[in-house]
Structures are given as structure tokens and as C-alpha cells.
Amino acid sequence: MDFKQNQKINQVTEKTLVVGIDIAKRTHYACFVDDRGRVLQKSFAVSQSNSGFNYFYQRILTAMKENEKTEVIVGIEPTGHYWLNLAYFLEERGIPLVMTNPMHVKRSKELDDNLPTKHDRKDALVIARLIKDGRFSYPRILKEMEAELRVGSTFRSKLVEELGSLKNMMIRWLDRYFPEFTQVFPSFGKMALAVLECTPFPSDFHQKQPDEVLTLYRKVEGLKSPQRPKAVRLIEVAANSIGVTEGREMAHIEIATLVRRYHQLEKDIENITVHLVELVKTSVEYEWLSTVQGLGDTTIVDLLAEIGSFSHYEDPRQLIKLAGLTLRENSSGLHKGQKRISKRGRRKLRALLFRVMMPMIRHNEAFRKLHEYYTNRQVNPLRKKQSIVVLCGKLLKVLHGISTKHKAFDAQRMMRDIPGLAEAV
């Protein structure tokens, strides 16, 4: 829930114990202050363990009793994933957890002593004082399906990234030993991988006929009908190859290992994708999100993994802010700076939206016409990239609307909502 600044400030009263924690991998540091920012307990160490968390919890209860506090709010500066264990621990005990922006902590640490020094004890106090001023946000602690989708989608992204790295290693190998290979196979399809598995070196084609190599490729699992023209072309380019011929024994082990890992990664990515799609289809929102043309199952998985349920957001502008698509401007006096997106939000969500919008402009009639309208209108026409940014925000508004109102996507209604476009259509 997105509280306004005044509401956040009102969350901290004279009856509230404010706790600031500087998060680390092994040992956190916590500091207690009151609603005025006065130190009630100096920074102390909290170990990342069950005994450490229970010790911290008892210190909170004792401090509340000694200082006559009836409420408590715990604030952290998120550091990687190390805060998650403590977050779930506190939630089980009904203690609210909030987050401060790391950039705010960095810029505020000189206010007290006018020194740029940094250490965990000092940071804990800085965090606590930012919390009492209402400079925090509420994180969503993921549960059940949301947690499953986030974990699965993140792991899948890492596997895809690893597959891309593996492709680069294979291209590097080919540049050394068979640089002409890419003239025949610009990408790593089934036949290309079969060639690398059976005949990776140009010398493997010496005095061989197309039917001989095709017989070898048919033995590879998953390749039933290799293309004869490609086999003929391979024999031709191999005859005049400039590939390195030294170190072949180890090079053969290298390419065999890379191909084997490539196949395994492809299977792993396919398996986890199938599992995630099956999981997301059980969600209430899938029925409505799947009605948007151009929005595939894997995209819906990644969207819900980054956003969670759309019902958590009262206004779609919260989603636009989460994606870092809000506009910022640097203007002063007579100088009017150019507006740009803030990029203060979830980087993966923003990248996903841009990646999704390109095919949507091609395959979704409503978004295609919107893009044409924005880039060709007579008054204030947008550049193509600016139009895509606007359409990403529009997509979030549409998805929020159909998910919260439980209605299928209606392209004509969406276009009627734009006055200028309604006249043009």
C-alpha cells in the first residue's frame, strides 16, 4: 500500500519505538530511537541466526516496556537478499517492516557529524532517523504463488543468461577452429548442434560425401531430417577453411562439453518454463491477462513474478512508478530541461515491458494504432522510443484495469478512451 508522505509521518507517534537496522551478511546492527530521533539504545550487533533474531526480538520488547511504547516500526536499508530471513521472522511476530532508499541513507549520513565516515553503527542510526521522518516504503513479503513465481522466474532468467554465455563460448570456439561454420548456420539450431557434435572440425569433412555426413547426423537424438543443401555447403566451406589445426584433442573435448551443456540447459529452461506456466494458469488473473493479444504465457509469468497480484495496487500509477517509468525534469529559471524517465524502480520489470511492447506493436491492433497515432499526430508527435515508453505505461494501466475489474481486454474500448485517436479511427 502506497501511503502519502504525511500519512507515513503520522505512522510514527510518541508511543512508537523506531528501530533502524543496517543489514549485512553475518551481523546486522540495530539502533532504537523515539519519534523525535533521540537515541534510546545505541547500536548493537544482531547475528544472522535464530538465536540472534530472538535476542533482537527480546530487546525490542524490553525497550518498549522501559520507554512506555505501545507500537514499534522496524526499518532497514535493503542489502541484496540478506534482509529476507529477518523480514519473515518479524512478520510472523506481527512487527511491521519498512525500507529506506539506500541513496537516502548515503546522502543523509553527514547531517549529524558533517563527516563522510561510514560504518554499520552509524548507518543504523541514520536509517532509524529517516524512518521517524516518514522516508520509507512498505515492501511486500511474497507468499505462496507470488513467492513461487518470483523464485522460479528469477532462476529461469539466470539459466537463460547462462545459455547466452554458453553461446558466446561456442562462437569463440568456432572463430578459432571453424570460422566458416557461421556462413552455413547463423544460429544454433538442431542441425547446427548435430554438426558440432559429430563433425566439429573442417578436416572431419575431408573426402566425405553429403550422404555420409547426413547418415551421421540422423543418429543424433531429436534430428530426423537434416537438410542436404546445408550438408553440401558445409563440405564446400570446410575444404577451404582457415581454422586452427593445433590443440585439436583438447578443443574436441571443449566443444563436446559445450554442446552437452547447451542441450542440458535447453531442457532445464523448457522444464521450468512448463512448470511456471502450469502454476500461473491456476491464478485468478491469468484468465484476464491472457485475453491481451501479444501477451504470451511466459510474459504473464514474468509480469506476475515482478509485480505480484495487480490487486495489491490501488492505482496503476503505482505500477508505472514501480517500473521506473515516471518522468523527471531538470529545470531552473529560464532553462527547461528535457523530460526523461526516472529509472527509479524495478529494472527487470522495465526491461520486460520494453521487450514485450515491440511484438505487441506488430501483432496487437490497438497498440499498433496507438503507436501510429502518437508518432504521426500533428500536435506534439513523439519519437518512436518516446511512444514505446508511453505505451508501456498504457499497458500497465490496461492490465491493472482488466485484472481488478475482471474483464477481458477490449481493443475498441481502449482506443475510444483516447480522444485524438477516437477521431482518427
VOKE-735509 format. One record per residue: z, x, y negated of N, C-alpha, C in turn. Coordinates in steps of 0.001 Angstrom, whole numbers, plus 500000, padded with zeros to 6 digits. Each point is the difference from the previous one (the first is absolute). Example, Ala and Ser with C-alpha at 12.3 -4.5 7.8 and 13.67 -1.06 7.14 Angstrom:
BEGIN
507800513190505690500000499110498810500000500900498800 499280499650498950500060500820498810500730499230498910 
# end
This chain:
BEGIN
500000500847501184500000499153498816500000500884498764 499159499672498993499815500839498841500826499468498841 501203500557499763500852499580498905499527500625498701 500078499247498897499698500562498705501131500940499595 499725500830498977500953501039499635501374499438499647 500046498943499199501293499424499609500764499465501209 499271499401500925500645499482501207500563501133500849 499282501127500023500497501149500746501274500544499362 500011500067498669501190500494499298501186499080500266 499728498690500027501069499032500236500546500064501418 499271500657500895500479500157501366501256500871500051 500141500889499014501137500916499968501013499491498983 501165499588500471501062499500499129501211500932500091 501049499640499274501208500831500027500697499958501352 499576499086500838500573499892501336499136500697501070 498982500753499540499052500620500933500263501493500137 500081500454501225500053501424500285498569500482500180 499604500965499187498639500522500050500015501327500746 499162500100501025499948501198500843498609500625499888 499967501266499643498736500741499990499988501006501130 498887500070500735499903500924501137498735500839499861 500182501307500104498858500900500078499715500243501480 498808499591500441499651500024501420499454501365500403 500433500467501161499481501247500577499842499803501507 499516501008500681499754499875501438501297500004500801 500915500903499676501230500141500780501235499479499283 500096500297498702501214499652499247499633499339498684 500456498751499809499807499293498740501213500271499104 499834499696498703501131500084499070500101498680499255 501226499459499936500241498705499373500984500143498856 499826499150498981500879500007498831500278498554499596 501248499694499623500400498655499592500211499952498492 499414498984499346500229499774498572500257498515499780 500490499652498778500203498587499667498814499483499186 500139498797499457498890499388499276499686500697498682 500906500880499525499765500753498763499455501394500291 499891500357501261499524501321500372501096501035500106 501269499579499893501120500931500124500214500352501467 500245501275500271500141500475501373501326499525500579 499934499304501120501196499573500724500336500979501116 498977500524500637500189501040501015498854500991499884 500355501272499937498973501034499904499166500053501280 498873500645499905499063500067501128500659500621501232 499756499386501149500526500511501262498901499923501052 500135500798501041498966500114501029500104498858501011 498847499534500463499900498983501045498991500501501023 500446500267501206499089500545501016499110498903500573 498814500375500425499033499076500587500365499791501463 501064499216500217500490499736501358500811498715499971 500318499491501168500777498768500083501387500186499385 500637501129500291501331500253499429499909500162498488 498920500653499523499823500177498568499785498681499293 499209499114500589499748498694499389501271499156499982 500781500024501077501252499229500031501003500548498997 500042501328499853500864500621498995499595499531498602 498709499968499733499484499543498707500366498540499760 499874499171501020500324498576499876501488499794499691 500846500771500659501434499894499738500336500474498582 499312501023499525500219500473498625499631498909498996 498947499241500285499604498900499119501087498928499960 500491499591501182501040498958500055501268500449499291 500379501246500202501208500531499343499827500030498493 498847500453499530499749500082498559499994498605499367 499452499029500690499984498624499468501422499460499851 500839500320500987501391499519499947500785500699498906 499844501315499891500749500772499004499587499669498571 498741499692499797499496499739498647499782498518499717 500502499148500905499938498552499840498568499504499805 499121500448500872498611499567499970499759499017501144 499243498971499699499700499001501024498557500082500501 499169500776499305498596500134500380499619501472500045 498934500292500707499523501382500092498478499990500030 499403500989499401498555500190500060499733501484500229 499174500294500988499708501382500376498561500318499603 499828501092499272498670500404499566499638501370500536 498737500147500363499518501278500532498720500413499291 499711501282500084498681500508499642499282500249501317 498956499214500324499368500130501327499413501384500210 500363500602501108499482501319500375499402499891501393 498666499928500064499344499891501293500518498803500788 500319500216501261500492498944500883501498500148500285 500661500965499348501388500302500350500978498903499582 499582499117499102500899498953499511500044498781500923 499043499872500929499878498778500791501225499730500865 500546501034500648501159499796500881501176499426499220 500246500563498810501098499514499167499725498588499499 498737499697499693499643498671499499500320498917501022 499620500225501263500288499013501039501503499899500263 500712501124499900501450500002500191500673499125498937 499610500182498740500609499241498911499635498524500081 498761499706500396499589498597500074500808499246501045 500297500644501115500807499350501040501381499635499490 500470500709498979501331499752499441499956499228498682 498824499479499669499873499125498839500087500713498663 499724501293499961500065500753498740498582500137499441 499755499490498793498637500068499430499594501430499670 498745500315500316499452501326499731498846499867499022 499983500870498990498913500015499026499453501421499895 498833500116499355499351501302499873499723500327498544 500162501270499658499585500479498684498704500783500160 499233500040498944498755500757500009500317501493499903 499493500824500926500263501447499937499611500618498661 498970499466499359499581500522498704501059499723498932 500664498822500112501071499676499053501178500944500167 500303500319501253501108500928500267499692501369499401 498775500455500202499595501311499502500097500077498476 499616498913499327499990500001498539501368499725499388 500927499488500797501323499626499459501067501060500223 499739501005500816501062500914500419500498500910498879 499264500101498872500453500844498894500765499224498933 500134498685500156500643499186498964501480500342499822 500680500369501094501444500231499921500352501405499535 499329501028500567500396501376499697498903500812499307 498869499371499725498891500676499320499561501255500741 500135499970501319499593501136500825499048499516501084 498980500795500311499034499584501017500451500297501428 501281500292500177500494500328501341499862498808500930 499802500306501269499846498955501013500828500352501222 500862499082500397500694500134501283500418498611500451 500341499867501272500216498693500598501145499227499350 501075500694499635501148499314499402499639499401498643 499233500743499235499582499516498676499039498820500141 499080500109500937499018498932500186500657498693500398 501051500057500812500694498781500421500568499257498788 500561500731499045500550499387498793498881499415499133 498896500740499864498859499512499216499480498694500592 499885499944501313499517498791500675500948498835499744 501309500238500113500982498937499784499891499433498590 499826500853498998499913499522498615498688499278499713 498943500363500703498757499237499874500164498603500603 500754499919501086500230498706500647500770499066499080 501039500518499335500822499121499144499229499540498770 498918500708499659499144499576498891498896499052500447 500001499663501271498998499065500510498648500618500262 499938501315500089498711500679500219499819500257501504 499725498923500706499844500101501444499066498907500487 499621500102501248499189498973500654500615499708501359 499666498842500544500542499610501302498989500312501098 500352500867500940499086500254501127500078498867501007 498942499831500760500026499036501102500265500751501290 501053499650500659500321500599501291499203499265501060 499029500684500590499078499348500929500687499630501308 499626498821500505500573499519501257498905499382500855 500266499924501284499165499308500974498526500376499841 499114498989499790498567500271499988499598500946498870 500618499852498829499658500867498875500266501458500341 501135500250500643500325501373500404499024500510501056 499645499128500953499065500400501049498634500358499400 499521499174499071498697500247499386500011501277499170 501090500224499248500069501203499168499996501259500872 500816499998501045500073501176500882498667500219500707 499434498923500551498740500120500736498841500403499112 499902499396498818498907500315499085500097501434499500 501213500455499715500186501381499545499603500991501089 500411499700501238499648500887501113498488500014500226 499380498829499916498551499917500172499278500817498924 500475499929498770499395500776498908500089501497500278 501124500423500565500160501420500320499035500425501107 499795499111500986499055500310501069498572500086499460 499648499086499086498659500031499401499819501281499185 501058500385499295499945501249499226499831501206500933 500704499968501117499888501088500987498591500042500596 499408498820500225498635499939500524499012500608499007 500202499733498715499149500594498977500119501507499970 501227500492500158500211501447500046499318500619501222 500050499270501108499367500472501236498478500067499839 499438499016499312498553500015499730499618501238499203 500816500335499022499718501190499187500030501273500843 500933500058500942500073501163500887498758500098500885 499505498849500456498808499990500833498763500395499189 499922499545498757498881500385499128500032501500499747 501195500534499788500124501445499784499536500767501240 500352499499501172499566500643501249498477499977500093 499393498857499693498544499878500064499311500908498986 500582500150498821499406500885498995499895501431500512 500902500362500887499977501363500537499060500137501200 500120499069500957499340500198501285498736499163500209 499849498899499278498815499159500179499730499246498687 499622500719498930499842499360498678498880498964499955 499039500067500914498888499047500001500388498649500617 501184499919500600500456498784500683499981498790499066 500414500190498746500098498876499052498633499470499578 498940500743500248498657499484499724499659498852500943 500590500024501177499744498966501006501084498927499965 501258500440499840501128499073499982500780500163498694 499731499163499001500748500116498741501459499554500111 500328499237501052501371499547500214500368500151501470 501288499849500291500491500192501367500022498672500763 498821499599500483499925498820500848500230500365501453 499771499040500895500261500232501426499114501094500565 498706499976499634499095501004500553500297501378499420 500361500063498711500325501290499386501188500637500702 501018499207500311501175500528500698499654500411501431 499090499253500636499575500363501352499258501340499995 499184500231498976499286501275499872500995501145499846 501019499792499142500997501059499779500840500242501256 500139498988500811500778500141501232499213500721501090 498692499714500094499191500543501098499188501228499602 499411499972498815499108501101499575500312500374498552 501139500625499742500393500267498609499219501135499326 499451500952500780499317501162499420498483499845500074 499267500575499045498529499948500054499442500596501288 500663501019500522499509500645501234500088499078501210 500816498953499908500126499055501110498710499196500206 499119500013499013498740499253500105498834500881500444 500278501275500229498927500934500346499318499599501305 498654499840499918499152499661501158500431498690500669 500549499083499225500378498679500546499039498943499472 499722499013500834499175498866499626500885498845499519 499459499104499185500806498872499505500680499197501099 499286499785501118500602499206501082501216500693500610 499999501316500011501140500740500561501252499793499161 499857500140498666501188499835499152500426498540499943 499052499085500069500359498574499999500814499645501240 499667500622501127500767499780501234501441500462499831 500192501134499300501354500497499728500779499025499125 499342499476498977500685499127499041500389498661500623 499188499541500974500319498707500642501279500071500825 500404501203500374501235500160500779501247499861499134 499810500078498677501139499883499078500439498546499916 501282499775500121500545498638499970499702499320498660 499501498782500062499744499220498791498595500137499451 499185500902500551498620500186499526499043499659501137 499406498816499932499123499533501077498538500322499726 499590499931498741498572500186499700499804500951498823 500106501308500236499743500972498926498550499930499531 499779500298498734498674499858499402499126501225500308 498855499736500595499100501089500364499443500742498783 499586499322498919499473500725498839500995501011499421 501272499647500028501005500932499482500139501218500918 499884499762501298500071501124500944498820500947499790 498807499431499774498820500822499736500182500811498728 500512499353498986500213500678498715501048501101500128 501043499755500776501035501014500216499421501265500634 499144499813501002499391501154500668499143500789499013 499324499293499100499144500663499015500814500849499020 501071499417499444500780500741499000500813501111500653 500413499807501252500786501023500697499179501260500244 498687499825500164499131501149500285499965500987498840 500239499519498778499952500868498815501348500040499276 501066499868500749501328499954499388500445501375499493 500782499973498914500566501233499447501494500088500313 500464499202500952501421499967500328500527501316500516 501279500253499736500673501216500467500078499974501531 499773501138500609500034500068501472501204500766500541 500771500626499125501180500747500434501221499085500064 500955500365500867501249499238500125499805498651500640 499011499879500873499645498704500559501059499421500925 500679500846500741500977499476500969501104499216499303 500592500616498949501056499312499270499449498840499174 498771500171499505499370498927499230499766498773500870 499665500227501281499798498877500925501315499258500249 501076500757500149501325499367500174500359499208498750 499673500569498839500327499334498731499289498654499874 498679499970500210499260498748499815500366498978501067 500292500471501225500410499066501060501325499337499641 500906500788499434501300499466499576499841499010498858 499151500344499030499783499124498843499384498669500425 499021500048500896499361498763500467501000499139500765 500797500641500841501003499252500765501019499330499069 500454500741498998500953499427499036499357498888499185 498710500157499700499283498972499237499974498677500776 499644500079501281499983498796500837501383499366500078 501032500816500149501356499476500125500447499319498711 499679500615498867500369499398498717499286498675499787 498736499944500359499258498743499866500656498893500826 500401500331501227500665499003500854501336499573499407 500775500969499494501307499688499415499855499089498783 499020500301499143499774499189498798499567498587500387 499129499913500997499542498676500451501151499192500582 500848500641500804501115499292500631501000499474498974 500367500862499037500993499561499022499412498957499056 498681500084499734499349498992499157500010498643500679 499686499975501286500027498741500754501401499406499990 501002500837500198501387499530500028500407499429498641 499619500684498914500347499541498653499299498685499664 498742499883500394499257498762499724500621498827500751 500381500222501256500669498944500775501302499586499325 500710500993499463501274499714499343499794499213498708 499022500417499177499808499347498701499468498581500160 499303499729501106499471498654500227501108498982500249 501192500462500328501133499085500196500685499642498690 499611500663498895500624499714498706499422498723499400 500775499340499171499565498756499365498846500262499037 500042501143499309499027500271498946498626500378500528 499910500429501251498710500427500542498977498872499954 500437498781500291499078498856500027499272499847498667 500707500238498902499403499802498679499252501246499533 500540501162500276499342501239499571498668500200500716 499913499558501241498770500202500776498862499114499505 500274499046499107498940499143499461499218500684498885 500482501153499523499307500738498939498902500849500625 498765499694499678498866500732500567500019501451499518 499877500927500933500031501420499661501350500643500245 500993499185500379501349500506500272500195500024501519 499878501187500610500103500122501446501433500046500488 500158499961501311501335499986500600500790501274499666 499338501162500105500718501251499710500400500075498537 499190499430499110500351499966498578501215499122499767 500052498864500695501160499103499878501254500704500504 499865500753501086501136500774500514500507500969498938 499088500771499417500396501004499003500575499346498748 499441498858499589500511499292498819501436499527500219 500234499325501107501343499490500273500978501131500285 499498501128500508500871501156500227500476500579498669 499137499994498988500366500541498689500764498997499158 499606498738500052500573498978499115501160499276500654 499901499774501299500941499114500655499503498573499838 500873499042500113499605498605499825499756499711498523 498927499268499706499696499630498616501065499069499436 500756499356500873501039499076499530501143500726499298 500082501328500142501058500763499332499744500129498500 498802499669499549499625500225498602499782498665499296 500738499798498907499904498746499263498707499913499201 499504501129499543498818500021499145499055501092500490 498692499746500044499066501034500460499974501250499127 500494499881498748500066501182499146500947501047500566 500971499560500783500879500952500667499217500849501007 499032499375500673499157500727500954499087500987499281 499470499577498850499130500885499215500785501218499528 501245499771499605500859501109499589500344500884501191 500248499384501150500314500763501215498853500929500375 498775499556499752498832500813500330499673501026498921 500728499977498877499737500946498916498724499686499247 499624498697499936498765499599499328500236499440498605 501250500008499531500270499555498634499418501010499015 499578499517498850499352500853499011501022500698499118 499732501236499663500822500741499044499107500459498857 500618500191498830499231500374498814500785501006499181 499332501019499486500605500978499101499412499816498610 500713499274499149499533499736498641501090500330499005 499600500466498827500953500329498952499291499924498655 500553499178499074499387499885498682498574499474500088 499080500746499413498597499613500007499294500363501302 500669500836500822499381500422501256500214498946501080 498915499568500594500067499042501095499528500686501282 500948500264500888499665500685501240499296499087500989 499319500613500939499302499242501033500989499490501042 499811498772500417500879499418501010499610500484501389 501000500374500771499794500446501375501056499365500891 499746499999501299501013499460500908501171500977500084 501194499454500193501217500811499951500138500923501209 499509499565501169500164500726501267501469500195500357 500879499156499430501422500024500350500248498911501038 499851500339501237500190499015501055499671500620501343 499684499146500947499716500469501350498568500528500061 499882501296500171498695500661500007499129499491501153 500602499801501175499228499544501156499451498588499781 500792499154499357499547498635499719498823500022499028 500106500830498982498913500101499007498720500530500651 500131501019500834498833500556500686499384498968500950 500849499228500668499519498963500911499199498942499252 500488499583498839499308498981499222498628500477499557 499922501254499542498711500555499579499051500094501196 500544500389501153499184500164501195499474498648500497 500802498960499819499625498670500455498991499359499046 500147500281498709499205499292499005498511500336500091 499654501204500391498586500383500069499212499114500976 500429499840501263499257499091500889500130498534499590 501109499624499353500162498606499576498972499630498940 499690500942499122498986499747498973498637499753500651 499776500652501138498723499833500694499951498724500841 501114499645500645499967498936501005500677498698499567 500807500018498943500679498792499548499303499487498741 499418498820500095499188499466498902500784499883498696 501241499511500088500795499797498791500290501312499293 500416501001500742500324501283499386498735500730499537 498885499784500697498747500609499549499570499434498648 500079498669499868499612499374498732500964500365498878 501277500117500352500979500434498998499673501404499499 499665500886500930499661501382499635498755500027499112 499015499203500358498782499934499180500308499448498614 500875499013499946500351499407498705500742501002499112 500984500676500571500790500944499208499156501167499475 499042500457500788499207501178499606498799499640499126 499606498710499997498796499617499246500265499028498849 501224499564499794500268499041498933499688500619498632 499642499166499058499579500479498687501165500538499179 501163499357500114501177500430499239500893500865500882 500273501223499562500884500926500702499632500165501469 498775500430500307499650500268501411500798501191500529 500374499918501261500789501061500619499105500964500759 500450501244500079499334500938500893500342499611501435 499225500523500954500172499593501394501412500282500507 500527501176499663501342500345500475501055499111499355 499815499683498703500943499102499329499971498628500653 498808499539500341499866498693500655500717499993501349 499890501085500740500661500081501309501512499932499843 500540500662498959501443499944499734500430498562499729 499232499301499160500315498599499685499928499142501256 499001500245500827499833499209501221501106500271501012 500523501222500012501143500292500886501203499149499606 500243499897498692501080499131499522499714498545500318 498741499590499848499622498621500316500214499700501477 499665500964500856500198499815501438501470499773500328 500879500786499373501435499816500243500461498617499558 499473499515498876500365498657499526499522498932500973 498778500173500502499447499038500946500802499991501298 500300501198500526500751500083501259501402499431499841 500625500252498862501327499441499749499927498478499943 498966499468499348499867498550499866499783499307501330 499048500494500808499707499310501256501125500173501013 500752501103499902501094500242500947501223499148499676 500320499877498721501199499242499614499751498497499982 498741499590499737499672498567499952499421499497501323 499787500929500941499484499644501328498675499246499901 499052500636499313498670499419499846498947501041500336 498890499547500564498906500907500327499296500456498727 499364501138500081499285500549498845498809499123499644 499873499656498711498908499163499499499259500784498933 498810500502500346499241500842499072499594499241498746 499555498749500175499545499230498845501143499718499026 501166499713500539501150499729499122500388501260499238 499946501157500663500360501253499331499053500274498835 498707499740500199499038500257498941500131498993498861 500421498758500324500190498994498945501154500350499089 500964500806500516501160500378499201499646501009498896 498819500619500077499567500956498979499040499285499058 500407499681498749499164499198499091498594500580499818 499913501275499698498695500612499764499110499970501221 500606500183501179499233500007501241499580498589500382 500873499011499739499691498621500336498749499536499263 499813500483498777498812499637499234498768500701500542 500222501254500529498861500793500482499532499556501360 500950499452500835499662499603501371499234498685500019 
# end
